[in-house]
Amino acid sequence: MKQPRPTRAAAPSPGGRTAPAPLESVHRALRVLEVVNRHSGGVNLTQIARETKLPQLVLARAVEQLVRADLATPIGPDAYVAGHVLLLSETDGAEGRRHLRETLTWVRDAVGAAVYVARYTDGEVAITQYADGPAAPAVEEWVDFRAAAHASAVGKALLAQLDHDGRRDHLSRHRLTPFTTHTLTGERALFRQLDDRPPDTPLLDLQEYAVGTVCAAVPITAGPTPECVALSLPVPDPGRLKQSARILQSEAAAVLLALIVAGSPRPAARRPQDPVLSTSV
């Protein structure tokens, strides 16, 4: 079985900025997974701690993430082997994609909102996967997301991972159009919002893309290209958005792990109404 590659998930973010919290969490989980893979007959927590040098609580969280993602399987008191998903994903890409769909569905239910995975590909915003449902409707894409990066949480989370020149290049192709009275239309103000927010806080869309809809997004990156996970709520409720965004941030690492297992598909930009991996039920 091939060894996982933590350096892929731990690459510095564009522009040399500090990696987002989900990325660091996945890096730690992959360090643990490397140790589990090296011990085909199983390995206990004491040995994992010795080889990873992770603090006890950090190690417990990493193991919990791997077990929940079915990347590690308990075989006894504090002992683990490689999980079912990891074993199958080496030979069956469909298993990894199924796991990604299940992860997005789980996160959708946890946050109580439609969730999305997006990446910045070929200079454009692309929604690559999403999960919605009757109680968690997807946002209506009344303006192409590729033209609304400045107004959407998804777009902001991707732009935040670009350097200054990359952002300027994007805005040279997409005007800062006011979609609502809340939309930022000044480049300097937009860049301040991207750079001056407290570390590890989600990017927000407070009715900037559409009146009545609020969104939050968390940057994640499983390679050299910016990616993010986001949610949308069809009600402008700041309290509910804050709570959902907090849960989304705590589960972003699970989504990133699932993307790595699934091979993080790289399709062309799609609209939410035409998903790549829809889990609408």
Legacy VTK file of the C-alpha trace (Angstrom):
# vtk DataFile Version 3.0
C-alpha trace
ASCII
DATASET POLYDATA
POINTS 281 float
0.000 0.000 0.000
1.338 3.417 -0.911
2.282 5.770 1.872
0.217 8.968 2.244
2.079 12.170 1.474
1.614 14.747 4.233
3.785 17.268 2.395
1.094 17.515 -0.270
-1.463 18.673 2.239
1.038 20.704 4.210
2.338 22.868 1.402
2.568 26.567 2.293
-0.391 28.636 1.210
0.054 30.950 -1.803
1.898 34.126 -0.969
3.702 32.476 1.970
0.871 33.134 4.419
0.268 30.846 7.394
-1.567 27.671 6.452
-5.226 27.584 7.557
-6.160 25.553 10.645
-7.835 22.711 8.664
-4.591 22.257 6.730
-2.534 21.936 9.909
-5.084 19.525 11.345
-4.871 17.329 8.251
-1.074 17.499 8.307
-1.110 16.077 11.836
-3.638 13.394 10.854
-1.493 12.357 7.896
1.564 12.084 10.132
-0.413 9.655 12.274
-1.632 7.804 9.188
1.946 7.340 7.965
2.792 5.577 11.211
-0.326 3.393 11.049
0.553 2.384 7.474
4.104 1.469 8.422
2.788 -1.013 11.008
0.680 -3.349 8.897
-0.103 -5.542 11.886
-1.344 -2.624 13.969
0.208 0.003 16.203
-0.738 1.413 19.603
-1.044 5.031 20.682
2.191 4.919 22.656
4.173 4.025 19.547
2.278 6.564 17.412
3.058 9.281 19.956
6.719 8.240 20.026
7.050 8.443 16.229
4.953 11.572 15.608
5.950 13.468 18.780
2.414 14.872 18.920
0.952 16.002 22.267
-1.598 13.624 23.777
-4.736 15.681 23.090
-3.602 16.595 19.565
-2.906 12.932 18.851
-6.313 11.905 20.196
-8.017 14.411 17.896
-6.011 13.228 14.881
-6.851 9.590 15.568
-10.520 10.499 16.030
-10.536 12.203 12.613
-8.919 9.188 10.942
-11.289 6.689 12.549
-14.362 8.733 11.656
-13.072 9.043 8.080
-12.550 5.240 8.027
-8.859 5.835 7.297
-7.856 4.020 10.504
-9.608 1.124 12.243
-9.394 0.214 15.954
-8.256 -3.399 16.506
-8.006 -3.350 20.290
-7.433 -1.026 23.235
-5.639 2.001 21.762
-4.381 0.052 18.716
-5.100 0.767 15.035
-4.578 -0.462 11.470
-5.216 1.189 8.096
-8.918 1.756 7.491
-11.295 0.307 4.934
-11.546 3.463 2.819
-7.787 3.877 2.499
-7.273 0.242 1.520
-9.969 0.340 -1.153
-9.084 3.803 -2.461
-5.665 2.460 -3.539
-7.367 0.218 -6.116
-10.903 1.612 -6.448
-11.330 5.346 -7.061
-15.108 4.960 -6.758
-14.718 4.134 -3.069
-12.886 7.402 -2.438
-15.547 9.375 -4.281
-18.297 7.611 -2.341
-16.540 8.508 0.887
-16.352 12.146 -0.222
-20.083 12.206 -0.958
-20.838 10.705 2.449
-18.562 13.211 4.160
-20.244 16.174 2.473
-23.666 14.793 3.367
-22.589 14.412 6.997
-21.215 17.963 7.113
-24.415 19.288 5.486
-26.484 17.739 8.246
-24.068 18.904 10.950
-24.154 22.562 9.865
-27.824 22.516 8.830
-27.057 24.116 5.484
-26.021 23.316 1.934
-22.265 22.816 1.707
-19.913 23.309 -1.226
-16.341 22.542 -2.231
-14.763 25.025 -4.612
-11.339 25.542 -6.164
-9.579 28.245 -8.134
-8.798 26.596 -11.466
-7.480 28.214 -14.646
-8.037 31.640 -13.115
-11.700 31.038 -12.327
-13.904 30.069 -9.373
-15.272 26.549 -9.823
-17.782 24.717 -7.615
-16.570 21.110 -7.807
-18.882 19.327 -5.352
-21.862 20.192 -3.202
-24.455 18.620 -0.945
-27.924 20.058 -0.434
-31.365 18.760 0.509
-34.957 19.814 1.238
-33.963 21.325 4.584
-30.697 22.718 3.204
-31.351 24.225 -0.232
-28.458 25.267 -2.458
-28.099 28.945 -3.227
-29.723 30.079 -6.468
-26.903 31.016 -8.839
-28.508 34.107 -10.323
-25.080 35.448 -11.322
-22.303 33.109 -12.450
-20.011 32.486 -9.474
-17.027 33.056 -11.756
-18.061 36.707 -11.990
-18.891 37.101 -8.299
-15.752 36.164 -6.368
-15.700 39.559 -4.634
-19.273 39.098 -3.378
-19.393 35.419 -2.393
-17.844 33.652 0.583
-16.528 30.972 -1.771
-14.835 33.561 -3.968
-13.357 35.448 -1.032
-11.924 32.245 0.462
-10.202 31.503 -2.841
-8.997 35.070 -3.435
-7.622 35.157 0.120
-5.215 32.378 -0.887
-3.869 34.268 -3.901
-1.029 36.766 -3.736
-1.573 40.442 -4.580
-0.771 40.022 -8.272
-3.059 37.010 -8.553
-5.936 38.981 -7.071
-5.288 41.959 -9.325
-5.233 39.654 -12.336
-8.584 38.161 -11.336
-10.203 41.559 -10.821
-8.851 42.779 -14.154
-11.072 40.133 -15.754
-14.071 40.445 -13.408
-15.387 43.857 -12.404
-16.395 44.596 -8.816
-20.068 44.690 -9.699
-22.578 45.710 -6.960
-25.067 42.829 -6.816
-26.775 44.189 -3.686
-26.405 47.272 -1.529
-24.051 45.238 0.703
-21.537 44.331 -2.024
-18.008 45.708 -1.670
-17.021 47.494 -4.859
-13.641 48.907 -3.838
-10.505 46.860 -4.447
-8.681 48.262 -1.427
-11.614 47.581 0.898
-11.942 44.036 -0.445
-8.233 43.292 0.059
-8.397 44.672 3.604
-11.304 42.349 4.355
-9.344 39.381 3.017
-6.111 40.202 4.866
-7.174 41.892 8.100
-9.603 39.281 9.415
-8.498 37.422 12.573
-6.509 34.238 11.852
-8.467 31.050 11.231
-11.815 32.818 10.870
-14.209 31.995 8.007
-14.795 34.364 5.104
-18.351 35.702 5.054
-20.929 36.849 2.541
-23.527 38.907 4.408
-26.126 39.337 1.662
-23.439 40.606 -0.723
-24.242 38.099 -3.483
-27.987 37.839 -2.968
-30.439 39.564 -0.627
-31.721 37.104 1.968
-28.764 34.696 1.690
-25.672 34.551 3.898
-22.645 32.314 3.441
-19.397 31.317 5.128
-16.292 29.648 3.690
-13.117 28.124 5.120
-9.930 27.944 3.008
-8.526 24.447 2.530
-5.793 23.334 0.158
-4.783 19.793 -0.830
-2.203 20.935 -3.379
-0.888 24.038 -5.125
-4.346 25.275 -6.134
-6.587 27.136 -3.630
-9.686 25.280 -2.465
-12.345 25.943 0.139
-15.397 24.445 1.805
-18.437 26.672 2.261
-22.056 26.803 3.392
-25.061 28.913 2.465
-28.155 29.801 4.481
-31.324 31.153 2.841
-32.026 33.322 5.883
-30.067 36.432 7.005
-29.686 35.213 10.603
-26.252 36.260 11.995
-26.578 33.972 15.019
-27.359 30.910 12.974
-24.594 31.748 10.473
-22.044 32.107 13.274
-22.994 28.759 14.782
-22.995 26.956 11.422
-19.688 28.543 10.423
-18.099 27.358 13.673
-19.180 23.779 12.966
-18.030 24.050 9.349
-14.598 25.179 10.496
-14.297 22.276 12.929
-15.215 19.777 10.192
-13.178 21.328 7.362
-10.326 18.915 8.085
-12.660 15.956 7.493
-13.595 17.378 4.093
-9.948 17.931 3.191
-9.061 14.363 4.196
-11.934 13.073 2.053
-10.727 15.158 -0.901
-7.236 13.700 -0.561
-8.602 10.148 -0.435
-10.874 10.826 -3.424
-8.016 12.314 -5.403
-9.470 15.843 -5.213
-11.149 15.802 -8.694
-10.237 18.649 -11.043
-13.279 19.180 -13.297
-14.105 22.281 -15.274
-16.207 24.919 -13.525
-19.786 23.776 -12.953
-22.859 25.441 -11.597
-24.522 24.075 -8.458
-27.494 23.074 -10.620
-25.098 20.816 -12.594
-22.941 19.223 -9.895
-19.962 16.934 -10.179
-20.669 15.055 -6.958
-24.116 16.158 -5.872
-25.427 14.539 -2.721
-28.830 16.120 -2.938
-31.386 13.886 -1.244
LINES 1 282
281 0 1 2 3 4 5 6 7 8 9 10 11 12 13 14 15 16 17 18 19 20 21 22 23 24 25 26 27 28 29 30 31 32 33 34 35 36 37 38 39 40 41 42 43 44 45 46 47 48 49 50 51 52 53 54 55 56 57 58 59 60 61 62 63 64 65 66 67 68 69 70 71 72 73 74 75 76 77 78 79 80 81 82 83 84 85 86 87 88 89 90 91 92 93 94 95 96 97 98 99 100 101 102 103 104 105 106 107 108 109 110 111 112 113 114 115 116 117 118 119 120 121 122 123 124 125 126 127 128 129 130 131 132 133 134 135 136 137 138 139 140 141 142 143 144 145 146 147 148 149 150 151 152 153 154 155 156 157 158 159 160 161 162 163 164 165 166 167 168 169 170 171 172 173 174 175 176 177 178 179 180 181 182 183 184 185 186 187 188 189 190 191 192 193 194 195 196 197 198 199 200 201 202 203 204 205 206 207 208 209 210 211 212 213 214 215 216 217 218 219 220 221 222 223 224 225 226 227 228 229 230 231 232 233 234 235 236 237 238 239 240 241 242 243 244 245 246 247 248 249 250 251 252 253 254 255 256 257 258 259 260 261 262 263 264 265 266 267 268 269 270 271 272 273 274 275 276 277 278 279 280
